[in-house]
Amino acid sequence: MHAIEFETEIKNGQLTIPAHLLPELSSYQYGKVVLLLNEKPKPKKLFAHKVKIDNFIMPKREELYES
């Protein structure tokens, strides 16, 4: 069994196979397709809601890297 991996967009339910893979695929008659789907990442708003922590003291760099 031979495996080919590539990433592509799904548009209107259709996948596009990259053109550089088509010659290799033409020599096969059967294949099995497994889709690993990722949702489109949503932009994160890191500083949308600031939180104030009473009595917080930012550690010094040296303190962060002490072992």
PyMOL commands that set and color helices and strands:
alter all, ss='L'
color gray80, all
select helices_A, chain A and resi 19-25+61-64
alter helices_A, ss='H'
color red, helices_A
select strands_A, chain A and resi 10-11+14-15
alter strands_A, ss='S'
color yellow, strands_A
deselect
rebuild
show_as cartoon
